Structures are given as structure tokens and as C-alpha cells.
């Protein structure tokens, strides 16, 4: 007789693997992490691991996917708040994402160091699709409200939301590239600010928002806090 799968037990055990992987990525780094490290952390067998994941990249994908889901869940209450204006809600989305990342700083920094690797191309593409699927409905709700309130001037809020998510992903990709370049001493923080300011201007233009109304100019301090961690590597130092 075939064994009946207990979906609750299956989910709990899978979460245990993801928890272990996340801890090890933060403490050892993703490049140094091996599947055997995860097995040793949990006292699990290879067979148990491959029941849930088919590779180290699949494990990373699971960690990242869980983060996308958790971030979206954390943002939903602010978006649904009937007492907030659309501008307040959009600000809550970005400040909420800032807080979410700050609470996971070591993990985010490590992911940024390995994100652009060719080995992680499939993970990056899946992340992009998951963010689009999760964030577009939230932003569409905000943009529709903003159009009704007169804060935004866009003929198609739903389409604008899709474009807006693409801009967020583009800004995220640019920030990762700049982080690496800044760490190597290839660009200064002034270039980082100019590049991201161009994205912030595009954010306002897509929505037809009044320049400065989205408060992006106040985000330089948040950006600098992250990039200060990426201080240029000294000549002859290790990366």
C-alpha cells in the first residue's frame, strides 16, 4: 500500500530545511554552504533533503520565495486600511519593505553578494515572476485609489501597476549591481544616488504624481545605510 502523505508534516519538515538554510547562509555565506551542511544542521539524510529539494539552487529558491510571501503578507494590512490615503499607502509599502529588509540585513547582504551569479539565473527569474504576481494586485489597489483621489493621473491603473512593479525590479537589480561596484571601489556613492534618483523620478512619472509627492528624496539616508556596508575593498584586499 502506498504511504499517505501528511501535508502538514510535509510542510513543517520543508520549513525546517529552509530555516536551516537561511541560518547557514547568514552565518557562513551561500558560496560556502553545502547540502551536507544543511543535513548536519538538522541531522537529516540526503534522501530526506532530496524529497523536498533537487539542488542547492532549489533550496535558495525556497528561501527567497518564502521571503517574497512574507513581505507581501506584511504589506497587505496597510494597503487594505480604509483610513489611509493612496500616497500614505504607497509610502507604507516602501517603508514596510525597508523594515522587512532591515530585519534580515545579514541575509539580504549575503544574497546581494551572490545574486548576479550565472548559477542563480533560474532563481532570479522565478523571483521576478513571483514579485510581479504578488505585488501587482497590491499596487493596482493603491493606484486605483490614488486616481480616484486625484493624487495620480493614469488612464489605466492596472497596467500602470504592472509597469510600476517592473520599475521596482529594475531599481532592485540596479542597486545590486551598484552595491557590488561600490564594494569594489568602481563607483562612488554619488553615482549610486544619481542612478536611483532616476528610478525615483520614473516612479512619479508612471503614476502621473506631482514631483516630490512620493517622498523618494527622503530615501537617500536609507540607501546610504546599506551602501556604507559595501565600503570599497582596499587595494590587494580580499573580496
N, C-alpha and C positions, 0 to 999 in steps of 0.2 A: 504494500500500500504506500502511495506517495505521501511524503511528510507534508503536513499542512503548515503553511507559513503564517506565523503570528505577525501581523503588520505592525503592531505596537512594539513588540520586541525587536523586530527588524529595524524600525526607525530609531529606537533607543540605541541599538548597537552601532548603527551607522553614525549617529550623532557622537558617540564615544570616539570613533575613529577621527571624525572631523575636529573634535575638541583636542585630541592628542596632537593632530597635525598642526592645528593653529598654535598650540603652546610651543611646539618644536620649531615652527617657522619663526616665531618671535625670539626664541632663545638661541637657536643655532643658525638660523638662516635657511632659506629654501634651497639654495645650491648645495649646502652641506647635508640637508635632510635626505635620509634614505627610507625606503619602505621598512627595512629592518628596524630602524629607529622607532618607527610607529608601533611595530609589533612588540618591541621590547618595552615600550612605554605602557602598553596595555596588557602584556603577557598573552598576546594573541598569536594564532598561527597564520601562515601565509594563505592557507585555504580560506580562513575567515576573512582576511583582507580582500582577497580576490572575489569573494562573494558579493562585496559591495562596490569595489573599485577595480578597474582593469589596469591602472598605471598610477605613477606618481602625479602625472599631469591631471588625471581624473580626480585625484584627491585635492589638488589645488583648486580645480574647478568647483568641487563641492564646497570648499571653504569660501570661495568668492561668491558663489551662488547664494549661500546662506547669508552672507553679508548684505547682498542686494535685497533679499527678502526682509531681513531685519531692519534695514534702513527705510524701506518703503513702509513697513508696518509702523515704524516710529513717526513717520511724517503724516500718516493718514489722519490722526485726530485734529491737527492744526488745519488741514485742508477742509475738513468737514465742519469746522467751527462756524456756526451761523453769525457770530458776533464779530468776526474778523473781516476786514476789507480784503480785496484781492491783492493789493500791494502788501498788506500785512502777511497774508498767506504766502506770497512768493518769498518775502523776506524770511518767513519761518522755515520754508523749505531749505534755503541756503544756510541759514544759521543752524538748522537742525542737522544738515549734512556735515557742517563744520564740527558740531559737538560729537556726532557719531564717529567721525574720523579721529578727533582728538582723544576720545575714549579708547581708541585702538591704535594709537600713534605708532608703537613699535611694529605692530603687524603691517600697517599701511606703509611705513617706511621700507620695510623689507620687501613688500610686494612691489613697490616702486622700483627697487633696485633690480628686480628680475623680470619686470612686466614686459619689456620690449624684446625679450629673448625670442628667437625663432621657435624654440621648443614650446613656447606658450602661445603660439598663434591661434590655435584652436580655442584655448581658454579665453583669449582676448575677444575673439569673435562671438563666443557664446555669452560672455559678459555684456558685450554691446547689445546683443539681441534681448537679453534679459532686462537690461536697464530701459531699453525702448519700450518693452512690453509693460514694465512696472510703472515707469514714470510718466508715460504719455497720458494715461487717463487722469492722473492726479493733476498734471499741469493743464490739461484741457478744461478741467473743472474750474481752476483758478482763472484761466484766460477768458472763459465764457463769462464769469462773474465780473472780471475787470472790464470787458467790453460793455456789459450792461451798466456798470458804474461810470463809464466814461474814462477810466484810467488807461485803457488800452484801445488802440484803433486798429483792428484787424478784421478783415471780411470773413475769415474762416478760422475760428478759434481752434477747432480740432486739428486742422492742418498746421496751424501755427505751433501747436503743442508738439507735433512730431518734429518740426524743424527746430524747435527750442531744445528738445532732447538731443538732437544731433549736434547742436552747438555746445551743449554741456559736455557731451562725449568728446567733441573736438578740443574743448578747453582742457579737459582732463588729460587727453593724450599729449597736448602741447605742454602741459605742466609736468608730466612725467619726463618728457624729452628735455625740458629746461632744467629739471631737477638734476638729471644726470650730467648735462652740460655744465651746470653751475658747480656741481661736485668736482668735476674735472678741471675747473678753472677756465672753461671755454667761453662762458658768458657771465657778465656781471648782473647784479640784481636789477639794475636799471633796465636792461633788456627784458628781463622777466616781467617787470611791471608794464613795459610798453606792449609786450605781446598779449598779456592777459587783459590789459585795458582795451585792446582792440576787440577782444571777445566780449567784454562787458558792454562796449558800445553797440556791438551787433545784437546782444540780448535785448537792449532797449529798442533798437530799430525793428526787430522782428515783431515786437508787440505793439509798435507804434506808441511807445510810452514816452512821456516827457523826459528829456535828458536829465539824468541825475535822480530821477524819481525812484529808481530801484535800489539806490543806496550802495551801488557797487564800489564807488570811490572810497568807501569806508573799509573795504576788504583788504587793503594793502597790508595792514598790520597782521592779519591772519595769514596772508601769503608769506610775509617775511618770517613769521614764526616757524613755518615749515622749512623755508629755504635756508634759514640760519643753521639748521641741522646739516644741510648739504654744503658745509663750508668747503671751499676748494681744497683738494688734496695737495699737500706740499710736494714740490718737485722731488722725484725719487721716492716718494712715499707709496704705500700700498693702497690699492683702490678699495 
